[in-house]
C-alpha cells in the first residue's frame, strides 16, 4: 500500500516546444517484486491551472461557460463544452489569485470567499497539468464586466443556471468536463449536508 518505487531517468528528449512542451523520457521504474521496468513515456507540459465554480446561495445559481474545444471535436463530438471557469497560472501566481483573475476576465464577476477543494490531476499518465479547484460566492451585484475572456482567440459564452439545472446537464451528458463535474457534485453534496443539518 505504501510502496514508493525508486525512479531513474536515463534521458529526456524535448520532442516539441511551443505553447506546450512534449518530452520523451527513458526511465527505469522499480517494480513491486523488486525487478525493474524499463519504460518510455511522453509527457505533455503546459503548466498548472485552476477551476472555480461561483455559487449564489440566495438564488441557487451557478456561473459556467460554454466554448469550443478542439480535442473533443477531433474525437467526434461537436466541440462545444460547458465548463467551470478555468485558466492557467501566470508564472509564480498563487492559485487563489488566478481564480479571482480568471473569474473577472472570463465571467465578468468579482467573486468572494474562495473555498479550496484541493488539487487534482486529470490525466496523470501523460500530462503534467494539475488543477486547484475552488468554490466561491457571487451575487448579481458582483457583475463588473461582460466577461468572455481577454484573449483575442477566446469566444466564451457565460451561462447562469440553477444548480439543479446543471446537475441535470451532467445526467444528460451535456456537461462532460471532469473538473466541472467534480465541482458541481461537491457543491451539490455540500448543500445537501447543510439542508440535513436544518
Residue frames as a rotation matrix with the C-alpha (Angstrom) as fourth column:
UNK 1
0.563 0.827 0.000 0.00
0.827 -0.563 0.000 0.00
0.000 0.000 -1.000 0.00
UNK 2
0.817 -0.295 -0.495 2.81
-0.065 -0.901 0.430 2.42
-0.573 -0.319 -0.755 0.88
UNK 3
0.136 -0.797 0.589 5.23
0.810 0.431 0.397 1.22
-0.570 0.423 0.704 -1.80
UNK 4
0.810 -0.037 -0.585 7.02
-0.304 -0.880 -0.366 4.13
-0.501 0.474 -0.724 -3.50
UNK 5
0.759 -0.515 0.398 9.26
0.643 0.687 -0.338 2.92
-0.099 0.513 0.853 -6.32
UNK 6
-0.052 -0.850 -0.524 12.78
0.161 -0.525 0.836 4.14
-0.986 -0.041 0.165 -6.99
UNK 7
0.897 0.364 0.250 12.91
0.329 -0.171 -0.929 6.01
-0.295 0.916 -0.273 -10.30
UNK 8
-0.203 -0.958 -0.205 15.95
0.296 -0.259 0.919 6.56
-0.933 0.126 0.336 -12.50
UNK 9
0.859 0.461 -0.223 15.52
-0.029 -0.391 -0.920 8.84
-0.511 0.797 -0.322 -15.51
UNK 10
0.123 -0.843 0.524 18.05
0.742 0.429 0.516 7.81
-0.660 0.325 0.678 -18.15
UNK 11
-0.870 -0.396 0.295 17.24
0.489 -0.606 0.627 10.50
-0.070 0.689 0.721 -20.72
UNK 12
0.153 0.889 -0.431 14.84
0.482 -0.448 -0.753 13.34
-0.863 -0.093 -0.497 -21.51
UNK 13
-0.768 -0.382 0.514 14.43
0.614 -0.209 0.762 14.35
-0.183 0.900 0.394 -25.16
UNK 14
-0.298 0.656 -0.693 12.49
-0.173 -0.751 -0.637 17.52
-0.939 -0.070 0.338 -26.00
UNK 15
-0.401 0.243 0.883 10.25
0.802 0.559 0.211 16.47
-0.442 0.793 -0.419 -28.90
UNK 16
-0.046 0.459 0.887 8.34
0.702 -0.617 0.356 19.74
0.710 0.639 -0.294 -29.32
UNK 17
-0.490 -0.053 -0.870 8.28
0.736 -0.560 -0.380 23.18
-0.467 -0.827 0.314 -27.73
UNK 18
-0.549 0.418 0.724 5.54
0.347 -0.674 0.652 25.73
0.761 0.609 0.225 -28.42
UNK 19
0.121 0.668 0.734 2.53
-0.661 -0.498 0.562 26.68
0.741 -0.553 0.381 -26.32
UNK 20
0.862 0.082 0.500 3.21
-0.435 0.626 0.647 23.37
-0.260 -0.776 0.575 -24.61
UNK 21
-0.231 -0.949 -0.214 6.27
-0.973 0.230 0.028 21.13
0.022 0.214 -0.976 -24.39
UNK 22
0.917 0.386 -0.100 6.36
-0.388 0.922 0.008 17.45
0.095 0.032 0.995 -25.27
UNK 23
-0.081 -0.977 0.197 9.25
-0.996 0.072 -0.053 15.49
0.038 -0.200 -0.979 -23.77
UNK 24
0.689 0.201 -0.696 10.12
-0.279 0.960 0.002 11.81
0.669 0.193 0.718 -24.29
UNK 25
0.185 -0.569 0.801 11.62
-0.978 -0.027 0.206 10.15
-0.096 -0.822 -0.562 -21.22
UNK 26
0.203 -0.211 -0.956 13.51
-0.097 0.967 -0.234 6.88
0.974 0.140 0.176 -20.94
UNK 27
-0.070 -0.169 0.983 13.36
-0.949 -0.291 -0.118 5.66
0.306 -0.942 -0.140 -17.34
UNK 28
-0.563 -0.113 -0.819 13.70
0.127 0.967 -0.220 2.70
0.817 -0.228 -0.530 -15.02
UNK 29
0.065 0.692 0.719 10.92
-0.849 -0.339 0.404 2.11
0.524 -0.637 0.566 -12.51
UNK 30
-0.913 -0.355 0.200 11.33
-0.403 0.712 -0.575 -0.24
0.062 -0.606 -0.793 -9.55
UNK 31
-0.154 0.877 -0.455 8.57
-0.338 0.386 0.858 -2.88
0.929 0.286 0.237 -9.53
UNK 32
0.534 0.483 0.694 6.74
-0.809 0.053 0.585 -4.27
0.245 -0.874 0.419 -6.51
UNK 33
0.991 -0.120 -0.059 8.60
0.129 0.973 0.191 -7.56
0.035 -0.197 0.980 -6.85
UNK 34
0.445 -0.873 -0.200 11.99
0.049 -0.199 0.979 -5.81
-0.894 -0.445 -0.046 -6.84
UNK 35
-0.020 -0.413 0.910 12.52
0.943 0.295 0.155 -6.05
-0.333 0.861 0.384 -10.59
UNK 36
-0.539 -0.237 -0.808 12.92
0.020 -0.963 0.269 -3.12
-0.842 0.129 0.524 -12.95
UNK 37
0.468 0.705 0.532 10.51
0.712 0.055 -0.700 -1.84
-0.523 0.707 -0.477 -15.57
UNK 38
-0.730 -0.670 -0.135 12.31
0.399 -0.578 0.712 -0.12
-0.555 0.466 0.689 -18.47
UNK 39
0.238 0.963 0.126 9.83
0.809 -0.125 -0.574 2.41
-0.537 0.239 -0.809 -19.83
UNK 40
-0.868 -0.294 0.399 9.40
0.469 -0.748 0.470 5.15
0.160 0.595 0.787 -22.41
UNK 41
0.086 0.901 -0.426 6.95
0.886 -0.265 -0.381 7.91
-0.456 -0.344 -0.821 -21.51
UNK 42
-0.607 -0.157 0.779 5.97
0.555 -0.785 0.275 11.03
0.568 0.599 0.564 -23.46
UNK 43
-0.168 0.458 -0.873 4.84
0.904 -0.280 -0.322 13.88
-0.392 -0.844 -0.367 -21.24
UNK 44
-0.009 0.322 0.947 2.87
0.635 -0.730 0.254 16.99
0.773 0.603 -0.198 -22.25
UNK 45
-0.267 -0.168 -0.949 3.59
0.906 -0.380 -0.187 20.09
-0.329 -0.910 0.254 -20.13
UNK 46
-0.201 0.185 0.962 1.77
0.516 -0.815 0.264 23.42
0.832 0.550 0.069 -20.35
UNK 47
-0.771 -0.173 0.613 1.78
-0.357 -0.680 -0.640 24.46
0.528 -0.712 0.462 -16.71
UNK 48
-0.727 0.522 -0.446 -0.78
0.686 0.528 -0.500 24.22
-0.026 -0.670 -0.742 -13.90
UNK 49
-0.640 0.562 0.524 -4.18
-0.062 -0.718 0.694 25.82
0.766 0.411 0.494 -13.56
UNK 50
-0.881 0.460 0.113 -7.36
-0.165 -0.074 -0.984 26.42
-0.444 -0.885 0.141 -11.59
UNK 51
-0.523 0.848 0.086 -11.06
0.384 0.144 0.912 25.70
0.761 0.511 -0.401 -11.86
UNK 52
-0.968 0.215 -0.127 -13.58
0.017 -0.453 -0.892 27.80
-0.250 -0.865 0.435 -9.94
UNK 53
-0.426 0.901 0.087 -17.36
0.662 0.245 0.708 27.46
0.617 0.359 -0.700 -9.56
UNK 54
-0.950 0.152 0.272 -19.16
-0.275 -0.816 -0.508 30.58
0.145 -0.558 0.817 -8.30
UNK 55
-0.451 0.819 -0.355 -22.45
0.757 0.562 0.334 29.96
0.473 -0.117 -0.873 -6.45
UNK 56
-0.669 0.387 0.635 -25.19
-0.487 -0.873 0.020 32.43
0.562 -0.296 0.773 -5.50
UNK 57
-0.926 0.265 -0.269 -26.83
0.376 0.714 -0.590 30.87
0.036 -0.648 -0.761 -2.43
UNK 58
-0.590 0.741 -0.321 -29.72
-0.287 -0.564 -0.774 33.38
-0.755 -0.365 0.545 -2.43
UNK 59
0.141 0.643 -0.753 -30.85
-0.952 -0.119 -0.281 32.39
-0.270 0.757 0.595 -5.93
UNK 60
0.407 -0.020 0.913 -29.39
-0.123 0.990 0.076 28.88
-0.905 -0.143 0.400 -6.08
UNK 61
0.993 -0.010 -0.116 -27.47
-0.116 -0.015 -0.993 29.66
0.008 1.000 -0.016 -9.27
UNK 62
0.229 -0.961 0.156 -24.01
0.455 0.247 0.855 28.86
-0.861 -0.125 0.494 -10.59
UNK 63
0.594 -0.160 -0.788 -21.88
-0.665 -0.650 -0.369 30.51
-0.453 0.743 -0.493 -13.28
UNK 64
0.204 -0.509 0.836 -20.47
0.462 0.803 0.376 28.33
-0.863 0.310 0.399 -16.05
UNK 65
-0.136 -0.262 -0.955 -19.03
-0.713 -0.643 0.278 28.96
-0.688 0.719 -0.099 -19.50
UNK 66
0.623 0.255 0.740 -19.55
0.336 0.767 -0.547 27.39
-0.707 0.589 0.392 -22.92
UNK 67
0.258 -0.604 -0.754 -16.79
-0.798 -0.573 0.186 27.39
-0.544 0.554 -0.630 -25.52
UNK 68
0.873 -0.024 -0.488 -15.36
-0.360 0.644 -0.675 25.40
0.331 0.764 0.554 -28.41
UNK 69
0.236 -0.817 0.526 -12.67
-0.632 0.282 0.722 22.83
-0.738 -0.503 -0.450 -27.54
UNK 70
0.090 -0.266 -0.960 -10.71
-0.975 0.175 -0.139 21.21
0.205 0.948 -0.243 -30.37
UNK 71
-0.860 -0.503 0.085 -9.79
-0.510 0.848 -0.144 17.85
0.000 -0.167 -0.986 -28.71
UNK 72
-0.342 0.786 0.515 -13.44
-0.019 0.542 -0.840 16.77
-0.939 -0.297 -0.171 -28.16
UNK 73
0.482 0.498 -0.721 -14.22
-0.688 -0.294 -0.664 17.90
-0.543 0.816 0.201 -31.71
UNK 74
-0.237 -0.683 -0.691 -11.38
-0.939 0.342 -0.016 15.76
0.247 0.646 -0.722 -33.07
UNK 75
-0.940 -0.072 0.334 -12.83
-0.209 0.894 -0.396 12.84
-0.270 -0.442 -0.855 -31.07
UNK 76
-0.760 0.641 0.107 -16.18
0.492 0.459 0.740 13.08
0.425 0.615 -0.664 -32.85
UNK 77
-0.080 0.730 -0.679 -18.12
0.858 -0.296 -0.420 15.48
-0.508 -0.616 -0.602 -30.60
UNK 78
0.648 0.362 0.670 -19.35
0.687 -0.658 -0.309 18.92
0.329 0.660 -0.675 -31.71
UNK 79
-0.300 -0.939 0.168 -16.62
0.703 -0.337 -0.627 20.55
0.645 -0.070 0.761 -29.62
UNK 80
-0.070 0.332 0.941 -18.86
-0.405 -0.871 0.278 22.85
0.912 -0.361 0.196 -27.57
UNK 81
-0.352 -0.181 -0.918 -18.13
0.664 0.643 -0.381 22.25
0.659 -0.744 -0.106 -23.88
UNK 82
0.625 0.498 0.602 -19.91
-0.210 -0.635 0.743 23.57
0.752 -0.591 -0.292 -20.80
UNK 83
-0.058 -0.800 -0.597 -17.28
0.673 0.410 -0.615 24.10
0.737 -0.438 0.515 -18.13
UNK 84
0.696 0.036 -0.718 -16.44
0.631 -0.508 0.586 25.81
-0.343 -0.861 -0.376 -14.88
UNK 85
0.892 -0.448 0.069 -14.34
-0.393 -0.840 -0.373 28.94
0.225 0.306 -0.925 -15.19
UNK 86
0.703 -0.701 0.120 -10.70
0.533 0.631 0.563 27.89
-0.471 -0.332 0.817 -15.53
UNK 87
0.876 -0.483 0.015 -7.29
-0.327 -0.616 -0.716 29.14
0.355 0.622 -0.697 -16.51
UNK 88
0.413 -0.828 -0.379 -3.56
0.680 0.557 -0.476 28.61
0.606 -0.061 0.793 -16.28
UNK 89
0.655 -0.313 -0.688 -1.38
0.525 -0.466 0.712 30.05
-0.543 -0.828 -0.140 -13.54
UNK 90
0.853 -0.369 0.368 0.67
0.062 -0.630 -0.774 33.01
0.518 0.684 -0.515 -14.73
UNK 91
-0.081 -0.977 0.199 4.29
-0.372 -0.156 -0.915 32.39
0.925 -0.148 -0.350 -13.66
UNK 92
-0.859 -0.317 -0.403 4.51
0.255 0.417 -0.872 32.19
0.445 -0.852 -0.277 -9.86
UNK 93
-0.389 0.794 0.467 0.90
-0.689 -0.587 0.425 33.33
0.612 -0.156 0.776 -9.43
UNK 94
-0.862 0.183 0.473 -0.91
-0.307 0.554 -0.774 31.81
-0.404 -0.812 -0.421 -6.44
UNK 95
-0.782 0.604 0.152 -3.90
0.577 0.611 0.543 29.59
0.235 0.512 -0.826 -7.35
UNK 96
-0.042 0.801 -0.597 -6.26
0.831 -0.303 -0.466 31.84
-0.554 -0.516 -0.653 -5.34
UNK 97
-0.279 -0.133 -0.951 -5.12
-0.197 -0.962 0.192 34.94
-0.940 0.241 0.242 -7.25
UNK 98
-0.991 -0.088 -0.100 -5.54
-0.119 0.247 0.962 33.09
-0.060 0.965 -0.255 -10.54
UNK 99
-0.487 0.873 0.002 -9.12
0.873 0.487 -0.021 32.09
-0.019 -0.008 -1.000 -9.62
UNK 100
0.098 0.499 -0.861 -10.04
0.461 -0.790 -0.405 35.70
-0.882 -0.357 -0.308 -8.81
UNK 101
-0.541 -0.408 -0.735 -8.43
-0.414 -0.632 0.655 36.98
-0.732 0.658 0.173 -12.03
UNK 102
-0.982 0.152 0.116 -10.00
0.182 0.570 0.801 34.34
0.055 0.808 -0.587 -14.27
UNK 103
-0.216 0.961 -0.173 -13.47
0.904 0.130 -0.407 34.99
-0.369 -0.244 -0.897 -12.83
UNK 104
0.087 0.216 -0.972 -13.18
0.016 -0.976 -0.215 38.68
-0.996 0.003 -0.089 -13.69
UNK 105
-0.664 -0.449 -0.598 -11.75
-0.550 -0.247 0.798 38.07
-0.506 0.859 -0.083 -17.19
UNK 106
-0.979 0.196 -0.059 -13.85
0.112 0.756 0.645 35.08
0.171 0.625 -0.762 -18.20
UNK 107
-0.331 0.908 -0.257 -17.11
0.942 0.335 -0.029 35.58
0.060 -0.252 -0.966 -16.30
UNK 108
-0.364 0.153 0.919 -17.12
0.159 -0.962 0.223 39.33
0.918 0.227 0.325 -15.71
UNK 109
0.766 0.643 0.012 -17.77
0.045 -0.072 0.996 38.85
0.641 -0.763 -0.084 -11.98
UNK 110
-0.363 -0.766 0.531 -15.88
-0.666 -0.185 -0.722 39.69
0.652 -0.616 -0.443 -8.81
UNK 111
0.389 0.488 -0.782 -16.13
0.102 0.820 0.563 36.55
0.916 -0.299 0.269 -6.67
UNK 112
0.050 -0.262 0.964 -15.76
-0.887 -0.455 -0.078 36.20
0.459 -0.851 -0.255 -2.90
UNK 113
0.236 0.074 0.969 -14.98
-0.849 0.501 0.169 33.68
-0.473 -0.862 0.181 -0.15
UNK 114
0.070 -0.314 -0.947 -12.95
-0.747 0.612 -0.258 31.16
0.661 0.725 -0.192 -2.10
UNK 115
0.528 0.067 0.846 -13.20
-0.664 0.654 0.362 27.65
-0.529 -0.753 0.390 -0.67
UNK 116
-0.308 -0.751 -0.584 -10.31
-0.941 0.331 0.071 25.42
0.140 0.571 -0.809 -1.73
UNK 117
0.777 0.615 0.137 -11.29
-0.621 0.784 0.007 21.83
-0.103 -0.090 0.991 -2.55
UNK 118
0.371 -0.715 0.593 -7.80
0.061 0.656 0.753 20.54
-0.926 -0.243 0.287 -3.30
UNK 119
-0.139 -0.572 -0.808 -5.53
-0.890 -0.285 0.355 19.80
-0.434 0.769 -0.470 -6.22
UNK 120
0.532 0.397 0.748 -6.34
-0.039 0.894 -0.446 17.20
-0.846 0.208 0.491 -8.89
UNK 121
-0.675 -0.655 -0.340 -4.61
-0.481 0.041 0.876 15.66
-0.560 0.754 -0.343 -11.91
UNK 122
0.378 0.899 -0.221 -6.99
-0.745 0.154 -0.649 14.86
-0.549 0.410 0.728 -14.78
UNK 123
0.942 -0.117 -0.314 -4.57
-0.158 0.670 -0.725 12.87
0.295 0.733 0.613 -16.96
UNK 124
0.603 -0.738 0.302 -1.57
-0.620 -0.195 0.760 11.91
-0.502 -0.646 -0.575 -14.78
UNK 125
0.511 -0.405 0.758 -0.35
0.443 0.880 0.171 9.27
-0.736 0.248 0.629 -17.21
UNK 126
0.084 -0.455 0.886 0.66
0.995 -0.018 -0.103 11.79
0.063 0.890 0.451 -19.88
UNK 127
0.276 0.118 0.954 0.05
0.298 -0.954 0.032 15.40
0.914 0.275 -0.299 -18.78
UNK 128
-0.663 -0.628 -0.409 1.86
0.594 -0.108 -0.797 17.32
0.456 -0.771 0.444 -16.02
UNK 129
-0.522 0.458 0.720 -1.02
-0.349 -0.885 0.310 19.77
0.778 -0.089 0.622 -15.50
UNK 130
-0.583 0.477 -0.658 -2.74
0.809 0.414 -0.417 19.81
0.073 -0.776 -0.627 -12.13
UNK 131
-0.219 0.608 0.763 -5.73
0.099 -0.764 0.637 21.96
0.971 0.215 0.107 -11.22
UNK 132
-0.961 0.086 -0.261 -6.52
0.246 -0.157 -0.956 23.65
-0.123 -0.984 0.129 -7.94
UNK 133
-0.357 0.916 0.183 -10.32
0.546 0.046 0.836 23.59
0.758 0.398 -0.517 -7.54
UNK 134
-0.985 0.049 -0.165 -12.36
0.097 -0.631 -0.770 26.24
-0.142 -0.775 0.616 -5.75
UNK 135
0.078 0.989 0.127 -15.93
0.956 -0.111 0.271 27.10
0.282 0.101 -0.954 -4.90
UNK 136
-0.938 -0.345 -0.044 -16.76
0.344 -0.904 -0.254 30.79
0.048 -0.254 0.966 -4.48
UNK 137
-0.032 0.932 -0.362 -19.65
0.749 -0.217 -0.626 33.11
-0.662 -0.291 -0.691 -3.71
UNK 138
-0.963 -0.146 0.226 -21.13
0.256 -0.762 0.594 35.70
0.085 0.630 0.772 -6.06
UNK 139
-0.081 0.971 -0.224 -24.30
0.551 -0.143 -0.822 37.73
-0.830 -0.190 -0.524 -6.48
UNK 140
0.465 0.338 0.818 -25.87
0.882 -0.256 -0.396 39.70
0.076 0.906 -0.418 -9.32
UNK 141
0.987 -0.068 -0.144 -24.38
-0.033 -0.971 0.236 42.86
-0.156 -0.228 -0.961 -7.77
UNK 142
0.274 -0.956 0.107 -20.86
0.032 0.121 0.992 41.47
-0.961 -0.268 0.064 -8.32
UNK 143
0.532 -0.048 0.845 -21.06
0.832 0.214 -0.512 41.87
-0.157 0.976 0.154 -12.11
UNK 144
0.239 -0.532 -0.812 -18.20
0.100 -0.818 0.566 44.15
-0.966 -0.216 -0.142 -13.18
UNK 145
-0.508 -0.429 -0.746 -17.93
-0.687 -0.320 0.652 43.46
-0.519 0.845 -0.133 -16.90
UNK 146
0.413 0.718 -0.560 -19.19
-0.911 0.318 -0.263 41.45
-0.011 0.619 0.786 -19.84
UNK 147
0.228 -0.395 0.890 -16.65
-0.281 0.849 0.449 38.64
-0.932 -0.352 0.083 -19.42
UNK 148
0.976 0.197 -0.095 -15.81
-0.158 0.332 -0.930 36.40
-0.151 0.922 0.355 -22.33
UNK 149
0.449 -0.883 0.141 -12.05
0.811 0.468 0.350 36.32
-0.375 -0.043 0.926 -21.72
UNK 150
0.529 -0.328 -0.782 -9.32
-0.188 -0.945 0.269 38.82
-0.827 0.005 -0.562 -22.56
UNK 151
-0.538 -0.809 0.236 -7.51
0.030 0.262 0.965 36.92
-0.843 0.526 -0.117 -25.31
UNK 152
-0.323 0.369 -0.872 -8.36
-0.878 -0.460 0.130 37.50
-0.353 0.807 0.473 -28.97
UNK 153
-0.690 0.014 -0.724 -8.63
-0.445 0.780 0.439 33.75
0.571 0.625 -0.532 -29.61
UNK 154
-0.901 0.429 -0.069 -11.32
0.308 0.518 -0.798 33.26
-0.306 -0.740 -0.599 -26.94
UNK 155
-0.550 0.834 0.048 -15.05
-0.503 -0.377 0.778 33.17
0.667 0.403 0.627 -27.65
UNK 156
-0.915 0.082 -0.394 -16.69
0.355 0.625 -0.695 32.34
0.189 -0.777 -0.601 -24.33
UNK 157
-0.053 0.953 0.299 -20.44
-0.145 -0.303 0.942 32.36
0.988 0.006 0.154 -23.53
UNK 158
-0.921 -0.148 0.360 -21.30
-0.363 -0.006 -0.932 32.95
0.140 -0.989 -0.048 -19.87
UNK 159
-0.199 0.859 -0.471 -24.09
0.079 0.493 0.866 30.69
0.977 0.135 -0.166 -18.57
UNK 160
-0.801 0.084 0.593 -26.05
-0.598 -0.180 -0.781 31.27
0.041 -0.980 0.195 -15.38
UNK 161
-0.053 0.780 -0.623 -28.32
-0.306 0.582 0.754 28.44
0.951 0.230 0.208 -14.29
UNK 162
0.598 0.282 0.750 -29.61
-0.797 0.108 0.595 26.81
0.086 -0.953 0.289 -11.16
UNK 163
-0.485 -0.774 0.407 -27.51
-0.821 0.564 0.094 24.11
-0.302 -0.288 -0.909 -9.55
UNK 164
0.039 0.598 0.801 -30.36
-0.113 0.799 -0.591 21.66
-0.993 -0.067 0.099 -10.24
UNK 165
0.895 0.258 -0.363 -30.27
-0.357 -0.070 -0.931 22.51
-0.266 0.964 0.030 -13.96
UNK 166
0.094 -0.951 -0.294 -26.51
-0.978 -0.034 -0.204 21.97
0.184 0.306 -0.934 -14.02
UNK 167
-0.494 -0.250 0.833 -26.85
-0.545 0.835 -0.073 18.58
-0.677 -0.490 -0.549 -12.32
UNK 168
0.531 0.736 0.419 -29.45
-0.036 0.514 -0.857 17.55
-0.847 0.440 0.300 -14.91
UNK 169
0.724 -0.341 -0.599 -26.99
-0.685 -0.253 -0.683 18.52
0.081 0.905 -0.417 -17.66
UNK 170
-0.441 -0.847 0.296 -24.47
-0.871 0.484 0.087 16.13
-0.217 -0.219 -0.951 -16.12
UNK 171
-0.193 0.454 0.870 -27.07
-0.138 0.865 -0.482 13.34
-0.971 -0.213 -0.104 -16.17
UNK 172
0.834 0.552 0.011 -27.87
-0.019 0.050 -0.999 14.16
-0.551 0.833 0.052 -19.81
UNK 173
0.181 -0.888 0.422 -24.12
0.831 0.368 0.417 14.06
-0.526 0.276 0.805 -20.68
UNK 174
0.724 0.082 0.684 -24.28
0.500 -0.746 -0.440 17.70
0.474 0.661 -0.581 -21.78
UNK 175
0.565 -0.701 0.435 -21.70
-0.819 -0.541 0.192 18.56
0.101 -0.465 -0.880 -19.13
UNK 176
0.935 -0.263 -0.236 -18.81
0.226 0.958 -0.174 16.13
0.273 0.110 0.956 -19.65
UNK 177
0.165 -0.910 0.381 -15.83
-0.293 -0.414 -0.862 18.13
0.942 0.030 -0.334 -18.42
UNK 178
0.027 -0.179 -0.984 -14.18
0.653 0.748 -0.118 16.40
0.757 -0.639 0.137 -15.44
UNK 179
-0.895 -0.420 -0.151 -13.29
0.382 -0.547 -0.744 19.45
0.230 -0.724 0.650 -13.33
UNK 180
-0.596 0.741 0.309 -16.81
-0.642 -0.671 0.372 20.84
0.483 0.023 0.875 -13.78
UNK 181
0.284 0.684 -0.672 -18.47
-0.072 0.714 0.697 17.58
0.956 -0.150 0.252 -12.73
UNK 182
-0.341 -0.486 -0.805 -16.24
0.775 0.340 -0.533 17.41
0.532 -0.805 0.260 -9.64
UNK 183
-0.986 -0.077 0.150 -17.07
-0.003 -0.883 -0.470 21.00
0.169 -0.463 0.870 -8.66
UNK 184
-0.290 0.953 0.082 -20.82
-0.698 -0.269 0.664 20.67
0.655 0.136 0.744 -9.25
UNK 185
0.275 0.398 -0.875 -21.09
0.216 0.861 0.460 17.36
0.937 -0.316 0.151 -7.41
UNK 186
-0.625 -0.544 -0.559 -19.08
0.682 -0.033 -0.731 18.71
0.379 -0.838 0.392 -4.48
UNK 187
-0.882 0.361 0.303 -21.34
-0.417 -0.897 -0.146 21.77
0.219 -0.255 0.942 -4.25
UNK 188
0.010 0.935 -0.355 -24.43
-0.495 0.313 0.811 19.54
0.869 0.167 0.466 -4.52
UNK 189
0.027 -0.076 -0.997 -23.19
0.632 0.774 -0.042 17.37
0.774 -0.629 0.069 -1.63
UNK 190
-0.902 -0.409 -0.141 -22.35
0.373 -0.572 -0.730 20.42
0.218 -0.711 0.669 0.49
UNK 191
-0.600 0.747 0.286 -25.82
-0.680 -0.664 0.309 21.88
0.421 -0.009 0.907 0.02
UNK 192
0.216 0.677 -0.704 -27.43
-0.112 0.733 0.670 18.56
0.970 -0.065 0.234 0.84
UNK 193
-0.354 -0.431 -0.830 -25.40
0.767 0.374 -0.521 18.37
0.535 -0.821 0.198 4.06
UNK 194
-0.981 0.011 0.193 -26.45
-0.097 -0.893 -0.440 21.91
0.168 -0.451 0.877 5.00
UNK 195
-0.185 0.983 -0.007 -30.12
-0.697 -0.127 0.705 21.05
0.692 0.136 0.709 4.41
UNK 196
0.129 0.186 -0.974 -29.76
0.345 0.912 0.220 17.87
0.930 -0.364 0.053 6.52
UNK 197
-0.736 -0.514 -0.441 -28.44
0.588 -0.161 -0.793 19.97
0.336 -0.843 0.420 9.41
UNK 198
-0.744 0.497 0.447 -31.52
-0.489 -0.860 0.142 22.23
0.455 -0.113 0.883 9.43
